[in-house]
Amino acid sequence: MSAAAAITGALIGIAAAALTRFTRGRVTDPTYPRIISVPVLAVLGVLFGALAGWRLTAWPETLAFAVAALVSTLLVATDLAAHEIPHKIMWPGMLALVASLLIAAAIEGSWARFGVALATGAVIALVYFVIAWFGKGQFGIGDVSLSLFFGTFLGWLGLPYALVGALGAFLVHVPVTIAVLIARRAGRKAELPFGPSLIAAAWLAAFLGPIALGSLLGR
């Protein structure tokens, strides 16, 4: 593991653990309250923080990657515990991501890249909204807002990353749902949170986006 991954993992783990009480207070009625606990958030924070540090290629992006890692940690926990993407975590996180990407764009002079990131996030969120509207409750508005967040984050990396992340969420979610049903831990009508699948697909896409897209296109 690189020094950046180790440092970022440790910092995000500490920050996530410190935000345990805040995170727990953002959900209404957690089915699995123990998920929102100091040990769980610390471990998730170290995991996502390490991924962020490992993926970093330029220091101006450090804050954006740290925001993505922290938001991933908190929202995986809330969605698993209560099937919620709390607005009071999601939207401050979105503002922090945009601000951090704006700083990176100003330092690098990459304003076109910043615009593409925002446009990509908006388009992906619109597609997810349409699917949610006609999908009979397969996922909700919270998942749509999460698609905006990660569409913007991956859009900064490039369109192939964003496309793989947006499509990959469904590819991740389907086998997870089937596995849970086979294990008889949920009935056919049970609702499984979509957010963790979207987050997992986004981080996979951050590393494998162009490779995965090339495979899908047969290149």
C-alpha angles and dihedrals in degrees: 000000000000122000090248091055093048094047095044091046092052094047095047090045091054093045093049092049090050090053095053096107092044091050094047090052092056096065124075108210115357115203091200105029094171089071089070095062136120096256094047095046091045092053093045090047092053090048097049093038091053090050090051093050092045092052096047115114102166129034097227087068094054096099093048092051091047091052091049091050094049094045089048091053096049097042096046087056096047094045093049092044100042109001088248136130097197114218091216089064100032101051099042085049090051092050091048091050093050091046092049092048089048089055091048091049091050092050094045096035088232100141094147089056090051091051092049090051093053093045092048092051092049094049094047091048090050091052091048090049091054091049091048091048094053098027097083096237100317086141136351144230091279089062090048091055089047089053088055090053096049094036087059094044094049091040087063088058092048143282095275090058092049094048093050091047094050094047095035093062089071093044090053095044098051098059091043090054092047091049092052092048092049089050087053092231092126135031122238091261095048115121115231117197114257097197097080090052091051092049093047091049091049093056092044088051091050088065104028106027102119092036093052093044091050090052092051091050092046095245 
